Amino acid sequence: MEDAANTADAAGISECQRCGTCCRKGGPAFHQSDKALIETGRIKLADIYTVRQGEPAFDNVANKAGPLATDIIKIKSERGSANCKFYDDKIAACAIYEDRPEECRVMKCWDTRDIEAVYRQPHLTREDLIGNVPEWWALVMEHHQESDYERIGRMVEADDKEALAYMIRYDRHFRELAREKTGVDARVLDFLFGMPLENTIRRYGIVPGEIM
């Protein structure tokens, strides 16, 4: 973020140019102040996904990668690109502008102090949203206990390809069973259980096809 701010300062920018650069770098993360946007359905569960606690991810503010201390819920990207799914590239506009999350509201590429302050505020988690929905929360906890990223990290360190292959199959089958059991929209699975392990395992330098 510091580089973006320096670039904007150098260009003499002091207001949004509607260039869409921030919207093309992925959707924002949700904070406690954004809870009502999801609870009221203005942003649907099918439009968001979870980066799970312990999952390796890059922190743009700290400028380093590492395991997450908590869940982070984000808006999905448009298929085949990094664009926030609500960004309309053709007209350089946000489809949910009036209901955009707080990170979007405070984002200024020419001055990142506000976004950095918001980023450090408590993130919204799956428990905040569905902890009181027993059927769903029980499935989330079961999936987490069997496939938490701390456990996966140990498998990676041990180069236990057999165990990793099992975890990928488990994650895949669990999602299928959860959908059959609850009838939940398949697009909501990425919120309930995070992105499929067969995708995120690549962050460890592992290609699923080589261990399955």
DOFI-102847 format. One record per residue (C-alpha): residue in one letter; x, y, z. Coordinates in steps of 0.05 Angstrom, whole numbers. Layout:
% residues N
- lumlum, u, v, w
- A, X, Y, Z $
...
% end
This chain:
% residues 212
- lumlum, u, v, w
- M, 0, 0, 0 $
- E, 58, 47, 13 $
- D, 82, 41, -59 $
- A, 12, 58, -85 $
- A, 9, 119, -39 $
- N, 77, 143, -61 $
- T, 58, 135, -134 $
- A, -7, 174, -123 $
- D, 30, 229, -85 $
- A, 81, 235, -140 $
- A, 25, 243, -191 $
- G, -8, 297, -150 $
- I, -72, 258, -139 $
- S, -118, 282, -84 $
- E, -185, 251, -103 $
- C, -211, 187, -135 $
- Q, -196, 183, -210 $
- R, -244, 124, -221 $
- C, -186, 85, -252 $
- G, -210, 21, -219 $
- T, -141, -1, -198 $
- C, -162, -17, -126 $
- C, -223, -56, -152 $
- R, -180, -97, -199 $
- K, -137, -124, -142 $
- G, -191, -166, -110 $
- G, -251, -154, -65 $
- P, -246, -121, 3 $
- A, -246, -156, 70 $
- F, -305, -147, 117 $
- H, -302, -118, 187 $
- Q, -352, -117, 244 $
- S, -380, -52, 218 $
- D, -401, -88, 154 $
- K, -442, -143, 188 $
- A, -509, -113, 169 $
- L, -491, -113, 95 $
- I, -491, -189, 96 $
- E, -545, -200, 148 $
- T, -595, -159, 109 $
- G, -577, -193, 44 $
- R, -550, -131, 10 $
- I, -488, -173, -1 $
- K, -505, -247, -6 $
- L, -467, -306, 22 $
- A, -459, -331, -49 $
- D, -418, -268, -64 $
- I, -366, -278, -9 $
- Y, -314, -328, 12 $
- T, -272, -343, 73 $
- V, -197, -342, 80 $
- R, -193, -389, 139 $
- Q, -157, -381, 205 $
- G, -86, -408, 197 $
- E, -88, -404, 121 $
- P, -25, -375, 90 $
- A, -40, -306, 60 $
- F, -6, -241, 43 $
- D, -18, -181, 89 $
- N, -17, -118, 46 $
- V, -10, -72, 106 $
- A, 46, -111, 140 $
- N, 75, -127, 71 $
- K, 89, -199, 89 $
- A, 59, -269, 83 $
- G, 40, -314, 139 $
- P, -16, -355, 172 $
- L, -79, -315, 189 $
- A, -96, -306, 262 $
- T, -170, -306, 247 $
- D, -219, -317, 190 $
- I, -222, -262, 138 $
- I, -285, -257, 96 $
- K, -278, -224, 28 $
- I, -319, -209, -34 $
- K, -305, -259, -90 $
- S, -267, -240, -152 $
- E, -296, -243, -222 $
- R, -284, -311, -252 $
- G, -218, -312, -290 $
- S, -192, -247, -262 $
- A, -173, -212, -197 $
- N, -229, -160, -206 $
- C, -278, -152, -149 $
- K, -342, -185, -175 $
- F, -381, -121, -164 $
- Y, -335, -79, -207 $
- D, -362, -64, -276 $
- D, -300, -55, -319 $
- K, -339, -28, -378 $
- I, -363, 34, -343 $
- A, -312, 36, -286 $
- A, -365, 33, -232 $
- C, -384, -7, -171 $
- A, -450, -45, -174 $
- I, -460, -39, -98 $
- Y, -431, 30, -88 $
- E, -484, 53, -38 $
- D, -475, -12, 1 $
- R, -399, -20, -6 $
- P, -359, -46, 54 $
- E, -321, 0, 99 $
- E, -253, -15, 68 $
- C, -280, 11, 1 $
- R, -310, 73, 34 $
- V, -245, 95, 65 $
- M, -198, 74, 9 $
- K, -156, 130, -19 $
- C, -97, 109, -62 $
- W, -64, 176, -48 $
- D, -68, 169, 27 $
- T, -71, 99, 57 $
- R, -75, 118, 130 $
- D, -151, 108, 135 $
- I, -151, 40, 101 $
- E, -93, 17, 144 $
- A, -130, 38, 207 $
- V, -193, 1, 185 $
- Y, -153, -60, 164 $
- R, -128, -67, 236 $
- Q, -199, -67, 264 $
- P, -231, -135, 281 $
- H, -250, -174, 220 $
- L, -319, -205, 210 $
- T, -317, -281, 218 $
- R, -360, -339, 199 $
- E, -380, -347, 272 $
- D, -405, -275, 274 $
- L, -452, -291, 216 $
- I, -474, -364, 226 $
- G, -452, -382, 297 $
- N, -526, -383, 316 $
- V, -546, -429, 258 $
- P, -532, -497, 290 $
- E, -538, -539, 226 $
- W, -487, -497, 188 $
- W, -441, -481, 246 $
- A, -434, -555, 265 $
- L, -411, -570, 194 $
- V, -362, -512, 194 $
- M, -331, -536, 259 $
- E, -327, -608, 236 $
- H, -292, -587, 172 $
- H, -244, -542, 209 $
- Q, -225, -594, 261 $
- E, -208, -644, 207 $
- S, -174, -598, 158 $
- D, -145, -538, 196 $
- Y, -85, -505, 164 $
- E, -39, -516, 222 $
- R, -47, -591, 211 $
- I, -39, -582, 136 $
- G, 25, -542, 147 $
- R, 55, -599, 187 $
- M, 39, -647, 130 $
- V, 73, -600, 81 $
- E, 135, -595, 126 $
- A, 138, -671, 131 $
- D, 128, -678, 56 $
- D, 72, -727, 71 $
- K, 41, -730, 2 $
- E, -5, -787, 21 $
- A, -35, -748, 79 $
- L, -42, -686, 36 $
- A, -77, -724, -19 $
- Y, -125, -752, 33 $
- M, -139, -681, 59 $
- I, -155, -657, -11 $
- R, -203, -715, -22 $
- Y, -234, -704, 46 $
- D, -246, -630, 32 $
- R, -276, -645, -35 $
- H, -323, -699, -9 $
- F, -343, -659, 52 $
- R, -367, -602, 9 $
- E, -408, -650, -34 $
- L, -439, -682, 28 $
- A, -454, -615, 60 $
- R, -490, -592, -2 $
- E, -531, -657, -4 $
- K, -547, -654, 70 $
- T, -568, -581, 74 $
- G, -589, -564, 3 $
- V, -545, -502, 8 $
- D, -529, -465, -57 $
- A, -461, -490, -82 $
- R, -437, -418, -87 $
- V, -442, -412, -11 $
- L, -393, -469, 2 $
- D, -333, -422, -7 $
- F, -360, -380, 51 $
- L, -375, -439, 95 $
- F, -310, -478, 85 $
- G, -262, -430, 52 $
- M, -235, -440, -18 $
- P, -224, -513, -39 $
- L, -160, -542, -11 $
- E, -141, -567, -80 $
- N, -134, -493, -99 $
- T, -102, -465, -36 $
- I, -52, -522, -29 $
- R, -16, -490, -88 $
- R, 8, -435, -42 $
- Y, 54, -486, -11 $
- G, 84, -501, -79 $
- I, 44, -566, -85 $
- V, 8, -585, -149 $
- P, -52, -629, -132 $
- G, -46, -670, -195 $
- E, 24, -691, -175 $
- I, 3, -722, -108 $
- M, -67, -748, -123 $
% end
